[in-house]
Amino acid sequence: MGLSIPVIAQDNVDFINRELEKYERELHPSAAEDEELVRRAVFSVRNKSVLFERYNTASSKLFTVVQDVRPAEVTIDFRHQATQCTCPQKMCRHQLGVLLGLYQYFGSVQEWAANWRNKKSVQFVQLATERTPESWQRMSEEVMNHLLPAGRRIESYLVTSIIDHAHAKLRRYMPLEREWQPIYKLYMELAVLNKIWSHFIATASPLHSDYFQYAMDRRYEYALDIIDELSSKSRLFATDPFYDALQQQVRTLLLQGEGLPHLRISFYLVCWEKIFNDKKRAQQELAALAETKQAADIPRDAINLLFYIVLKNYKALEQSLQHIQPKSIHIYEALVHFARNVFDHQAATLLLKAMLPHLKQYIQEVLPPHHRQLFTNTLNDLYAATELTEAEELMLYGAFGRYGIQPYSDYLLQKGRYADWVALHQLYPSSISYLESIGLKQVLSENPAATLPLYHHYAMEEIKQKSRMNYKQAVRLWKGMKSAAKKAGKTAYFEAYMETVRLHFKRLRALQEELDKAKLC
């Protein structure tokens, strides 16, 4: 069968247009490398360097060769909508040249290239040479505007690839000097995040999806490494305007209208902990926040607490803590970590004590169930380093509820309240082997009589299962009960107890046999 390229092109117009649109999105006319790629692809079509060799009708594959410095073989699989090239690049001038070679049969290659070049508004190399916060901002906006067309709704699963592509473009123009590199990387990180966030809000794109959260968590972890690197370097006088710009970018991220408030506040706090930690800058930020519209999901009062800590204004801190909002406890928890990290234990104690009356409502009503265990464990570690009265400790464990069994169990052992410890583990049963690892041995040593109801409870639970294996486990528990009764001087009580057990379960032949073997009484 003869090779009719015009027919093949006409039959696959949609696929060719989609592939060219992908190149339009991925390649930026302001980037010299991208401009060179398009120029050489167009030249290969004009110079007739694209050779269409054969077409396999059975597999719908078109095999071509592009005459370059080294010839490259490009295969287009129309059935599976895929393009491959023998060169190492994922998106290359050879594949684009072949696509344009097909496009010329139903469109104008010159017009396509002209439309792509018309999107050029700035020259990245020139902006990178200027090295000012304004030029960096223009670079980030140029890249993001190209990747996020105005008004177009973006699906959340695309966020990771959009961000990665933006940073791949911007990384080409990073300063060569090592002392400037972390500043550039952090600035671009914040600029890209702010653009993504504002675009998602403006277009009602899905901000609360797992894909979006994964992408933001990933960028946050990467940014933490940059912040650590930046905080370890000495600051140059010439970088002051860039730190001012970074401060503004961090504030913009904090005050985004909605979405992942915990991550935004964490980003803000870590920057103020490690980068913007002087009092003059803190006073300027307080003034700037007062003139800015607050975010709907982050209370302004909670943010002000940060600067009261930095400025060591404990009077203002105490006054603000009188108006805690229970739904924002996670923000106050983050502030406690901040205070501890800057070694302000007085501020951390004030925050923790002010949070206490509101913890129960937050944990039981606001916090999603799958986050409660981790949150209570974290809080318990924070409160462990704080002196509390007995009433405050009971309020804390009462707020934890069933999610704070372990810390409350430790507290009861510490206070010598062994009967209450036993009652707790009857109310929330686990296993004797687990209890032995968290304090049963101490209770046996200090108050063995208190453990008798516990052994009885777990033995009865085993009997309910009605299998010989469970009966054997019940007998093992009764052996432990016998030892505890002996220590407590209640041997007669245990013998009477076992007689009652035998009488009560006289119809359970297998259990009776296990009791006879054990010779418990």
Secondary structure in CASP SS format (residue, H / E / C, confidence):
PFRMAT SS
TARGET T0000
AUTHOR 0000-0000-0000
METHOD secondary structure of the structure
MODEL  1
M C 1.00
G C 1.00
L C 1.00
S C 1.00
I H 1.00
P H 1.00
V H 1.00
I H 1.00
A H 1.00
Q H 1.00
D H 1.00
N C 1.00
V H 1.00
D H 1.00
F H 1.00
I H 1.00
N H 1.00
R H 1.00
E H 1.00
L H 1.00
E H 1.00
K H 1.00
Y H 1.00
E H 1.00
R H 1.00
E H 1.00
L C 1.00
H C 1.00
P C 1.00
S C 1.00
A C 1.00
A H 1.00
E H 1.00
D H 1.00
E H 1.00
E H 1.00
L H 1.00
V H 1.00
R H 1.00
R H 1.00
A H 1.00
V H 1.00
F H 1.00
S H 1.00
V H 1.00
R H 1.00
N C 1.00
K C 1.00
S C 1.00
V E 1.00
L E 1.00
F E 1.00
E E 1.00
R E 1.00
Y E 1.00
N E 1.00
T C 1.00
A C 1.00
S C 1.00
S C 1.00
K E 1.00
L E 1.00
F E 1.00
T E 1.00
V E 1.00
V E 1.00
Q C 1.00
D C 1.00
V C 1.00
R C 1.00
P C 1.00
A E 1.00
E E 1.00
V E 1.00
T E 1.00
I E 1.00
D E 1.00
F C 1.00
R C 1.00
H C 1.00
Q C 1.00
A E 1.00
T E 1.00
Q E 1.00
C E 1.00
T C 1.00
C C 1.00
P C 1.00
Q C 1.00
K C 1.00
M C 1.00
C C 1.00
R H 1.00
H H 1.00
Q H 1.00
L H 1.00
G H 1.00
V H 1.00
L H 1.00
L H 1.00
G H 1.00
L H 1.00
Y H 1.00
Q C 1.00
Y C 1.00
F C 1.00
G C 1.00
S C 1.00
V H 1.00
Q H 1.00
E H 1.00
W H 1.00
A H 1.00
A H 1.00
N H 1.00
W H 1.00
R H 1.00
N C 1.00
K C 1.00
K C 1.00
S C 1.00
V C 1.00
Q C 1.00
F H 1.00
V H 1.00
Q H 1.00
L H 1.00
A H 1.00
T H 1.00
E H 1.00
R C 1.00
T C 1.00
P H 1.00
E H 1.00
S H 1.00
W H 1.00
Q H 1.00
R H 1.00
M H 1.00
S H 1.00
E H 1.00
E H 1.00
V H 1.00
M H 1.00
N H 1.00
H H 1.00
L H 1.00
L C 1.00
P C 1.00
A C 1.00
G C 1.00
R C 1.00
R C 1.00
I C 1.00
E C 1.00
S H 1.00
Y H 1.00
L H 1.00
V H 1.00
T H 1.00
S H 1.00
I H 1.00
I H 1.00
D H 1.00
H H 1.00
A H 1.00
H H 1.00
A H 1.00
K H 1.00
L H 1.00
R H 1.00
R C 1.00
Y C 1.00
M C 1.00
P C 1.00
L C 1.00
E C 1.00
R C 1.00
E C 1.00
W C 1.00
Q H 1.00
P H 1.00
I H 1.00
Y H 1.00
K H 1.00
L H 1.00
Y H 1.00
M H 1.00
E H 1.00
L H 1.00
A H 1.00
V H 1.00
L H 1.00
N H 1.00
K H 1.00
I H 1.00
W H 1.00
S H 1.00
H H 1.00
F H 1.00
I H 1.00
A H 1.00
T C 1.00
A C 1.00
S C 1.00
P C 1.00
L C 1.00
H C 1.00
S C 1.00
D H 1.00
Y H 1.00
F H 1.00
Q H 1.00
Y H 1.00
A H 1.00
M H 1.00
D H 1.00
R H 1.00
R H 1.00
Y H 1.00
E H 1.00
Y H 1.00
A H 1.00
L H 1.00
D H 1.00
I H 1.00
I H 1.00
D H 1.00
E H 1.00
L H 1.00
S H 1.00
S C 1.00
K C 1.00
S C 1.00
R C 1.00
L C 1.00
F H 1.00
A H 1.00
T H 1.00
D H 1.00
P H 1.00
F H 1.00
Y H 1.00
D H 1.00
A H 1.00
L H 1.00
Q H 1.00
Q H 1.00
Q H 1.00
V H 1.00
R H 1.00
T H 1.00
L H 1.00
L H 1.00
L C 1.00
Q C 1.00
G C 1.00
E C 1.00
G C 1.00
L C 1.00
P H 1.00
H H 1.00
L H 1.00
R H 1.00
I H 1.00
S H 1.00
F H 1.00
Y H 1.00
L H 1.00
V H 1.00
C H 1.00
W H 1.00
E H 1.00
K H 1.00
I C 1.00
F C 1.00
N C 1.00
D C 1.00
K H 1.00
K H 1.00
R H 1.00
A H 1.00
Q H 1.00
Q H 1.00
E H 1.00
L H 1.00
A H 1.00
A H 1.00
L H 1.00
A H 1.00
E C 1.00
T C 1.00
K C 1.00
Q C 1.00
A C 1.00
A C 1.00
D C 1.00
I C 1.00
P C 1.00
R H 1.00
D H 1.00
A H 1.00
I H 1.00
N H 1.00
L H 1.00
L H 1.00
F H 1.00
Y H 1.00
I H 1.00
V H 1.00
L C 1.00
K C 1.00
N C 1.00
Y H 1.00
K H 1.00
A H 1.00
L H 1.00
E H 1.00
Q H 1.00
S H 1.00
L H 1.00
Q H 1.00
H H 1.00
I C 1.00
Q C 1.00
P H 1.00
K H 1.00
S H 1.00
I H 1.00
H H 1.00
I H 1.00
Y H 1.00
E H 1.00
A H 1.00
L H 1.00
V H 1.00
H H 1.00
F H 1.00
A H 1.00
R H 1.00
N H 1.00
V C 1.00
F C 1.00
D C 1.00
H H 1.00
Q H 1.00
A H 1.00
A H 1.00
T H 1.00
L H 1.00
L H 1.00
L H 1.00
K H 1.00
A H 1.00
M H 1.00
L H 1.00
P H 1.00
H H 1.00
L H 1.00
K H 1.00
Q H 1.00
Y H 1.00
I H 1.00
Q H 1.00
E H 1.00
V H 1.00
L C 1.00
P C 1.00
P H 1.00
H H 1.00
H H 1.00
R H 1.00
Q H 1.00
L H 1.00
F H 1.00
T H 1.00
N H 1.00
T H 1.00
L H 1.00
N H 1.00
D H 1.00
L H 1.00
Y H 1.00
A H 1.00
A C 1.00
T C 1.00
E C 1.00
L C 1.00
T C 1.00
E H 1.00
A H 1.00
E H 1.00
E H 1.00
L H 1.00
M H 1.00
L H 1.00
Y H 1.00
G H 1.00
A H 1.00
F H 1.00
G H 1.00
R H 1.00
Y H 1.00
G H 1.00
I H 1.00
Q H 1.00
P H 1.00
Y H 1.00
S H 1.00
D H 1.00
Y H 1.00
L H 1.00
L H 1.00
Q H 1.00
K H 1.00
G C 1.00
R C 1.00
Y H 1.00
A H 1.00
D H 1.00
W H 1.00
V H 1.00
A H 1.00
L H 1.00
H H 1.00
Q H 1.00
L H 1.00
Y C 1.00
P C 1.00
S C 1.00
S C 1.00
I H 1.00
S H 1.00
Y H 1.00
L H 1.00
E H 1.00
S H 1.00
I H 1.00
G C 1.00
L H 1.00
K H 1.00
Q H 1.00
V H 1.00
L H 1.00
S H 1.00
E H 1.00
N C 1.00
P H 1.00
A H 1.00
A H 1.00
T H 1.00
L H 1.00
P H 1.00
L H 1.00
Y H 1.00
H H 1.00
H H 1.00
Y H 1.00
A H 1.00
M H 1.00
E H 1.00
E H 1.00
I H 1.00
K C 1.00
Q C 1.00
K C 1.00
S C 1.00
R H 1.00
M H 1.00
N H 1.00
Y H 1.00
K H 1.00
Q H 1.00
A H 1.00
V H 1.00
R H 1.00
L H 1.00
W H 1.00
K H 1.00
G H 1.00
M H 1.00
K H 1.00
S H 1.00
A H 1.00
A H 1.00
K H 1.00
K H 1.00
A C 1.00
G C 1.00
K C 1.00
T H 1.00
A H 1.00
Y H 1.00
F H 1.00
E H 1.00
A H 1.00
Y H 1.00
M H 1.00
E H 1.00
T H 1.00
V H 1.00
R H 1.00
L H 1.00
H H 1.00
F C 1.00
K C 1.00
R C 1.00
L C 1.00
R H 1.00
A H 1.00
L H 1.00
Q H 1.00
E H 1.00
E H 1.00
L H 1.00
D H 1.00
K H 1.00
A H 1.00
K C 1.00
L C 1.00
C C 1.00
END
